[in-house]
Amino acid sequence: MFLAVDAGNSNTVFGLYDQQQWRHVWRTRSLLEEPMAFHLTDRIAGDSDAVPAERDRYERLLRLWLLEANIPVTAIQSIVISSVVPELTPTLRTTLARLFNLEPIVVGPAIYPALPLQVLRPYAIGTDLVANALAAHLRYQKNCVVVDFGTALTFTTVTAEGQIAGVAIAPGLKTAVRSLFSNTAQLPEVPLVMPESALGTSTAHAIQAGVILGYEGLVRSLISRIRTEMNGDCLAVATGGMVSAIPSLYPDYVEVVPHLTLDGIREIGLRV
């Protein structure tokens, strides 16, 4: 069995792949502590690899998930970690190596030359975006933009030849709503559901209209602009935890692939 780990700014996703499919996908918060507190605990504990509390939390969760799925730890034969949270990467590497007695592969610039992908500015692009680009390139073999609805809303464009042409990044849906909630005195945090009208008749409805319908236009506009810059030839594929928040965009995509990032992490593992 293959274990893919996608550590994002909000959540860390663990995907267990076996018999040509993702058998189990588990999700948890990435960090329980703020980054500064994380480093402070590190120094106090004298542990240069990981914060013990975080490391133990991940180990407990993994043991519980595997127990519930009736999967022994010895069944895991390969592990690949993609992390865009530098504070978390050593914790995951240490925890997984100890639990499974395997050294995980950590996605990064050192391994990009082994991929059938040209990564421009390898030290300036998130490993999750590289995984997205690789998965899309292998899946379609055409110019493609991956729209990933996560903590950030990202647009990663890869050419038919396998070159990452560029990336656009906007705040994610939840990030936008939380920014309103955190920085205003009277605006509440609201559920992200598609409103029936752009004419908000309540505060919650008004925020939904502004954010959801606004992002609908943002996504369509960026896809259109990217297609123009790619001479009109560019598929769009969507992924990410918040992709279902704007179902009206589904006709704009060639496909919605919930686990595209995990697919890319797995493909990296096959080539390194």
C-alpha positions as CSV (number, residue, x, y, z in Angstrom):
1,M,0.0,0.0,0.0
2,F,1.1,3.6,-0.7
3,L,0.6,6.5,1.7
4,A,0.4,10.0,0.2
5,V,0.5,13.0,2.6
6,D,-0.6,16.4,1.5
7,A,0.1,18.9,4.2
8,G,-1.6,22.2,3.5
9,N,-1.9,25.4,5.5
10,S,-5.3,24.5,7.0
11,N,-5.5,20.7,6.8
12,T,-3.3,17.7,6.2
13,V,-4.7,14.9,4.1
14,F,-3.5,11.3,4.2
15,G,-4.4,9.1,1.3
16,L,-4.0,5.3,1.3
17,Y,-3.8,3.9,-2.2
18,D,-4.2,0.2,-3.0
19,Q,-5.5,-1.9,-5.9
20,Q,-5.7,1.1,-8.3
21,Q,-7.8,3.4,-6.1
22,W,-7.7,5.6,-3.0
23,R,-9.0,3.2,-0.4
24,H,-9.1,5.7,2.4
25,V,-8.6,9.4,2.6
26,W,-8.3,11.0,6.1
27,R,-8.1,14.7,7.0
28,T,-7.0,16.6,10.1
29,R,-5.9,20.1,11.0
30,S,-2.3,20.8,10.1
31,L,-1.1,22.7,13.1
32,L,-2.8,23.1,16.5
33,E,-0.4,25.8,17.5
34,E,0.7,29.1,15.9
35,P,4.1,28.8,14.1
36,M,5.9,31.0,16.6
37,A,4.7,28.9,19.5
38,F,5.7,25.8,17.5
39,H,9.3,27.1,17.2
40,L,9.4,28.1,20.9
41,T,8.3,24.7,22.1
42,D,10.9,23.2,19.8
43,R,13.7,25.2,21.5
44,I,12.4,24.5,25.0
45,A,12.1,20.7,24.3
46,G,15.5,20.6,22.6
47,D,13.9,18.6,19.8
48,S,15.2,19.8,16.4
49,D,13.0,17.4,14.4
50,A,9.5,17.9,15.7
51,V,7.3,19.2,18.5
52,P,6.4,16.2,20.6
53,A,2.7,17.1,21.1
54,E,2.2,17.5,17.4
55,R,4.2,14.4,16.6
56,D,2.2,12.3,19.1
57,R,-1.1,13.7,17.8
58,Y,-0.3,12.5,14.2
59,E,0.8,9.1,15.4
60,R,-2.3,8.6,17.5
61,L,-4.5,9.6,14.6
62,L,-2.8,7.3,12.1
63,R,-2.9,4.4,14.5
64,L,-6.6,5.0,15.1
65,W,-7.4,5.3,11.4
66,L,-5.5,2.2,10.5
67,L,-7.1,0.2,13.3
68,E,-10.5,1.3,12.2
69,A,-9.7,0.2,8.6
70,N,-8.2,-3.1,9.8
71,I,-4.9,-2.3,8.1
72,P,-1.6,-3.2,9.9
73,V,1.2,-0.7,9.8
74,T,3.4,-3.2,8.0
75,A,1.1,-3.0,5.0
76,I,2.4,0.4,4.1
77,Q,5.3,0.0,1.7
78,S,5.9,3.5,0.4
79,I,5.3,7.1,1.7
80,V,5.6,10.4,0.0
81,I,5.0,13.8,1.7
82,S,4.1,17.0,0.0
83,S,4.2,19.9,2.5
84,V,3.7,23.7,2.1
85,V,4.1,24.1,5.9
86,P,7.8,24.2,6.8
87,E,7.1,24.0,10.5
88,L,5.2,20.7,10.0
89,T,7.5,18.9,7.5
90,P,10.0,17.5,10.1
91,T,7.1,16.4,12.3
92,L,5.5,14.4,9.6
93,R,8.8,12.9,8.4
94,T,9.8,11.9,11.9
95,T,6.4,10.5,12.8
96,L,5.9,8.5,9.7
97,A,9.5,7.1,9.7
98,R,9.1,6.0,13.3
99,L,5.6,4.5,12.9
100,F,6.1,2.6,9.6
101,N,9.9,2.0,9.8
102,L,10.2,3.6,6.4
103,E,12.0,6.8,5.3
104,P,9.4,9.0,3.6
105,I,10.1,10.7,0.3
106,V,9.7,14.5,0.9
107,V,8.7,16.3,-2.3
108,G,11.0,19.2,-3.2
109,P,13.3,20.7,-5.8
110,A,15.9,18.0,-5.4
111,I,13.6,15.4,-6.9
112,Y,12.0,17.5,-9.7
113,P,14.6,16.5,-12.3
114,A,13.3,12.9,-12.0
115,L,9.8,14.0,-13.1
116,P,8.4,14.3,-16.6
117,L,7.8,17.9,-15.9
118,Q,9.6,21.2,-16.3
119,V,9.3,23.2,-13.1
120,L,10.2,26.8,-13.6
121,R,11.6,28.5,-10.4
122,P,11.5,25.2,-8.4
123,Y,12.2,26.9,-5.1
124,A,9.4,29.4,-5.5
125,I,6.4,27.0,-6.2
126,G,4.5,24.9,-3.7
127,T,5.0,21.2,-3.8
128,D,1.2,20.7,-4.0
129,L,1.1,22.8,-7.2
130,V,3.8,20.6,-8.7
131,A,1.8,17.5,-7.8
132,N,-1.3,19.1,-9.4
133,A,0.6,20.0,-12.5
134,L,2.1,16.5,-12.8
135,A,-1.2,14.7,-12.3
136,A,-2.9,16.9,-14.9
137,H,-0.1,16.5,-17.4
138,L,-0.2,12.7,-17.1
139,R,-4.0,12.6,-17.2
140,Y,-4.6,14.8,-20.2
141,Q,-1.3,15.4,-22.1
142,K,-2.8,18.8,-23.2
143,N,-2.5,22.4,-22.1
144,C,-4.3,22.4,-18.8
145,V,-5.1,24.7,-15.9
146,V,-5.7,23.1,-12.5
147,V,-8.1,25.2,-10.3
148,D,-7.5,24.1,-6.7
149,F,-10.0,25.3,-4.1
150,G,-8.0,25.2,-0.8
151,T,-6.8,27.7,1.8
152,A,-5.7,29.6,-1.3
153,L,-7.4,29.4,-4.7
154,T,-4.7,28.5,-7.1
155,F,-4.5,28.2,-10.9
156,T,-1.6,26.1,-12.1
157,T,-1.1,26.0,-15.9
158,V,0.9,23.2,-17.5
159,T,1.6,22.8,-21.2
160,A,1.0,19.8,-23.3
161,E,4.8,19.3,-23.3
162,G,4.9,19.2,-19.5
163,Q,6.1,22.6,-18.6
164,I,4.6,24.6,-15.8
165,A,3.7,27.8,-17.6
166,G,2.7,29.8,-14.5
167,V,0.5,30.1,-11.5
168,A,-2.1,32.5,-10.2
169,I,-3.1,32.7,-6.5
170,A,-6.1,34.3,-4.8
171,P,-7.4,33.9,-1.2
172,G,-9.5,30.8,-0.8
173,L,-13.2,31.0,-0.1
174,K,-12.9,30.3,3.6
175,T,-10.0,32.6,3.8
176,A,-12.0,35.4,2.3
177,V,-15.0,34.9,4.6
178,R,-12.7,34.6,7.7
179,S,-11.0,37.8,6.7
180,L,-14.3,39.6,6.7
181,F,-15.3,38.1,10.0
182,S,-12.0,38.8,11.7
183,N,-11.6,42.4,10.4
184,T,-15.1,43.8,10.8
185,A,-17.1,44.5,13.9
186,Q,-20.5,43.5,12.7
187,L,-20.1,40.9,9.9
188,P,-20.6,37.3,11.0
189,E,-18.9,34.2,9.7
190,V,-21.4,32.5,7.4
191,P,-21.7,29.1,5.7
192,L,-20.4,28.9,2.2
193,V,-23.5,28.0,0.1
194,M,-24.6,29.3,-3.2
195,P,-27.2,32.1,-2.8
196,E,-30.3,32.2,-5.0
197,S,-29.7,35.9,-5.8
198,A,-27.0,38.5,-6.0
199,L,-29.3,40.8,-4.2
200,G,-28.6,40.0,-0.5
201,T,-31.6,40.5,1.8
202,S,-29.7,39.7,5.0
203,T,-26.1,40.1,6.1
204,A,-25.4,36.4,5.7
205,H,-27.0,36.4,2.2
206,A,-25.1,39.5,1.3
207,I,-21.7,37.9,2.2
208,Q,-22.7,34.7,0.3
209,A,-23.6,36.8,-2.8
210,G,-20.4,38.8,-2.6
211,V,-18.0,35.9,-2.0
212,I,-19.6,32.9,-3.8
213,L,-20.9,34.7,-6.8
214,G,-17.9,37.0,-6.8
215,Y,-15.5,34.0,-6.9
216,E,-17.6,32.4,-9.6
217,G,-16.8,35.4,-11.8
218,L,-13.2,35.4,-10.6
219,V,-12.7,31.8,-11.6
220,R,-14.3,32.2,-15.0
221,S,-12.4,35.4,-15.7
222,L,-9.0,33.8,-14.9
223,I,-9.7,30.7,-16.8
224,S,-10.7,32.8,-19.8
225,R,-7.6,35.0,-19.5
226,I,-5.3,31.9,-19.2
227,R,-6.9,30.3,-22.3
228,T,-6.3,33.6,-24.2
229,E,-2.7,33.6,-23.2
230,M,-2.4,29.9,-24.1
231,N,-3.8,30.7,-27.6
232,G,-7.2,29.4,-26.8
233,D,-6.2,25.8,-26.2
234,C,-6.4,25.0,-22.5
235,L,-8.5,22.5,-20.5
236,A,-9.6,23.4,-17.0
237,V,-9.8,20.8,-14.2
238,A,-10.9,21.4,-10.7
239,T,-9.9,20.0,-7.3
240,G,-9.6,20.9,-3.7
241,G,-11.7,20.7,-0.5
242,M,-14.0,23.6,-1.4
243,V,-14.6,22.8,-5.1
244,S,-18.2,21.8,-4.4
245,A,-19.0,25.3,-3.0
246,I,-19.6,26.7,-6.5
247,P,-21.3,23.9,-8.5
248,S,-22.3,26.4,-11.2
249,L,-18.7,26.3,-12.4
250,Y,-18.8,22.5,-13.1
251,P,-19.6,23.0,-16.8
252,D,-16.5,25.1,-17.1
253,Y,-14.2,22.1,-16.2
254,V,-13.4,19.1,-18.3
255,E,-13.5,17.2,-15.0
256,V,-13.7,17.6,-11.2
257,V,-11.1,15.3,-9.6
258,P,-11.3,15.5,-5.8
259,H,-8.0,13.7,-5.2
260,L,-5.9,15.2,-8.0
261,T,-3.2,16.4,-5.6
262,L,-2.9,12.9,-4.1
263,D,-2.7,11.5,-7.6
264,G,0.2,13.8,-8.3
265,I,2.0,12.8,-5.1
266,R,1.6,9.2,-5.9
267,E,3.0,9.7,-9.4
268,I,6.0,11.5,-7.9
269,G,6.5,8.4,-5.7
270,L,6.5,6.1,-8.7
271,R,9.3,8.1,-10.3
272,V,11.7,8.8,-7.5
